[in-house]
């Protein structure tokens, strides 16, 4: 490295000598008087060259439809374990929602979820620095719409197992919105992986049977669309501390959801629910607040900002696997060999989707 730097200095000195001899014929650029040493010239040259190469790479990637360099870096083992842990928490989350809405009205349960996710952490976590519109968009789409619709869908009759499957359609909504609004591209192996995983989800739906209402299905599909839109907002927040973002945006949903609960669910139903509150429902609220919201979506937002929505969203295909397993263990739902085969298909599809092509990685390193 020292020899390369020395050669660069010699080359720059030589070019500086030529420029000095020809200064009478060619006026020096305005920046030359600002550089007072050879080291300063070399540093400016290296900085300008690196900036130009990065800009050129980004421009060529955009022209040829190639993903940005950050999208091609491999997912680390720690982040892979974090993604799997989050999907496990979210899978069990559907059983917890079913336990909670048996006593607490869905809108009030969702309001309590975010209230306890924000308080008291908001007094100790610094406020995220980001555009207010982006912050409000995430809070509305993720906090108010997505969770409220999910809770309502389960409350009106959709089973936790089917809900965990239907909600995963957000993967395809996310991919479609990313292509439409951000111009992202989907590689062939990602398309193949999503197709294989979708076939596994179709088998799970077939073996489970649609045991909920049409209204419940439509409501949870609306929750999936809201989740997909929030994924795109999070993609724009790559430079923000995502954990502090999740804590602070949890301040937004409680008041609107509380008002909606009083209007549509009634004061009497809420008073009766809190009078009959037991330790099981208190545990459900705390699980929804801290495990599913603070840990789950805080880590999820960080992963999306680090690797892109197109690569992280397919991990949510693991949620129905954990969701069906939790339903079998807690609610007694059967989980036969055909469903296990579907789970294997989902895992294979996930492996295809998150695989980083070796040839593309070498090209980037060069």
Residue pairs with C-beta under 8 A, 6 or more apart in sequence:
5 42
8 42
8 45
8 46
9 38
9 39
9 42
12 38
12 41
12 42
12 45
13 38
16 38
16 41
19 26
19 28
31 44
35 41
35 44
57 69
58 68
60 66
61 67
61 68
61 69
62 183
65 183
65 185
66 185
67 184
67 185
67 187
67 308
68 308
69 364
70 306
70 307
70 308
71 307
71 308
71 310
71 311
72 356
72 360
72 361
72 364
73 307
73 356
74 356
74 361
75 83
75 307
75 311
75 354
75 356
79 303
79 306
79 307
82 299
82 303
83 299
83 300
83 303
83 312
83 315
84 315
84 318
85 299
86 295
86 296
86 299
86 300
86 315
87 315
87 316
87 318
87 319
87 321
87 322
88 318
88 322
89 291
89 292
89 295
89 296
90 292
90 296
90 316
90 319
90 322
90 323
91 164
91 318
91 319
91 320
91 321
91 322
91 323
91 324
91 325
91 326
92 322
92 323
92 326
93 287
93 288
93 291
93 292
93 296
93 323
94 154
94 160
94 161
94 163
94 164
94 323
94 326
94 327
95 160
95 323
95 326
95 327
95 330
95 331
96 284
96 287
96 288
96 292
97 109
97 150
97 151
97 154
97 160
97 163
97 284
97 288
98 154
98 159
98 160
98 331
99 280
99 281
99 284
100 109
100 281
100 284
100 285
100 288
101 109
101 151
101 154
101 155
103 273
103 276
103 277
103 278
103 281
104 112
104 273
104 274
104 277
104 281
104 285
105 155
105 261
105 265
105 269
105 270
105 273
106 148
106 151
106 152
106 154
106 155
106 265
107 148
107 151
107 152
107 257
107 258
107 260
107 261
107 264
107 265
108 257
108 258
108 261
108 265
108 270
108 273
109 151
109 284
109 285
109 288
110 147
110 148
110 151
110 253
110 257
111 253
111 254
111 255
111 257
111 258
111 261
112 254
112 285
112 288
112 289
113 147
113 285
113 288
113 289
113 292
113 293
114 143
114 147
114 250
114 251
114 252
114 253
114 254
114 257
114 289
114 293
115 250
115 254
115 289
116 285
116 286
116 289
116 290
117 246
117 247
117 250
117 289
117 290
117 293
117 294
118 247
118 248
118 250
118 251
118 254
121 247
121 294
122 247
122 248
122 250
122 251
125 243
125 244
125 247
125 248
126 241
126 244
127 244
127 248
128 135
128 237
128 240
128 241
128 244
128 245
128 248
129 240
130 237
130 240
130 245
134 233
134 236
134 237
135 245
135 248
135 249
136 252
137 229
137 230
137 233
138 230
138 233
138 234
138 237
138 245
138 249
139 249
139 252
139 253
140 252
141 226
141 227
141 229
141 230
141 233
142 226
142 227
142 230
142 249
142 297
143 249
143 250
143 252
143 253
144 252
144 253
144 256
144 257
145 222
145 223
145 226
146 223
146 226
146 227
146 230
147 223
147 253
148 253
148 257
148 260
149 219
149 220
149 222
149 223
149 226
150 163
150 167
150 219
150 220
150 223
152 219
153 163
153 212
153 215
153 216
153 217
153 219
153 220
153 223
154 160
154 163
154 216
154 220
156 212
156 213
156 215
156 216
156 219
157 212
157 213
157 215
157 216
158 166
158 212
158 213
158 216
158 217
158 219
158 220
159 208
159 211
159 212
159 327
159 333
160 323
160 326
160 327
160 331
161 204
161 208
161 320
161 323
161 324
161 327
161 333
162 205
162 208
162 210
162 211
162 212
162 217
163 212
163 216
163 220
163 323
164 319
164 320
164 323
164 324
165 201
165 204
165 205
165 208
165 320
165 323
166 217
166 220
166 221
166 224
167 220
167 223
167 224
167 227
167 319
168 201
168 224
168 316
168 317
168 319
168 320
169 221
169 224
170 224
170 225
170 227
170 228
170 231
170 313
170 316
171 194
171 313
171 314
171 316
171 317
172 194
172 198
173 224
173 225
173 227
173 228
173 229
174 227
174 228
174 231
174 232
174 309
174 310
174 313
175 186
175 194
175 310
175 313
177 228
177 229
177 231
177 232
178 184
178 232
178 235
178 309
178 310
179 185
179 186
181 232
182 232
182 235
184 308
184 309
184 310
186 310
187 357
189 352
189 353
189 355
189 357
190 310
190 311
190 314
190 352
190 353
192 349
192 352
193 314
193 348
193 349
193 350
193 351
193 352
193 353
193 354
193 355
194 314
194 349
194 353
195 349
196 345
196 348
196 349
196 352
197 314
197 317
197 345
197 346
197 348
197 349
197 350
197 353
198 349
199 345
199 349
200 317
200 341
200 342
200 343
200 344
200 345
200 346
200 349
201 317
201 320
201 342
201 346
203 338
203 339
203 341
203 342
203 345
204 320
204 324
204 339
204 342
204 343
207 336
207 338
207 339
207 342
208 324
208 339
210 217
228 313
231 304
231 309
231 313
232 309
234 242
234 301
234 304
234 305
234 309
235 304
235 305
235 308
235 309
237 245
237 301
237 305
238 305
238 306
239 305
240 305
242 298
242 299
242 301
242 302
242 305
243 294
243 298
243 299
243 302
245 298
245 301
246 293
246 294
246 297
246 298
246 301
247 294
247 298
250 293
250 294
261 270
262 270
300 312
303 312
303 315
304 312
304 313
311 353
311 354
314 349
314 350
314 353
314 354
315 350
315 354
317 346
317 349
317 350
318 346
318 347
318 350
320 346
321 343
321 346
321 347
324 333
324 335
324 339
324 343
325 335
327 333
327 335
328 334
328 335
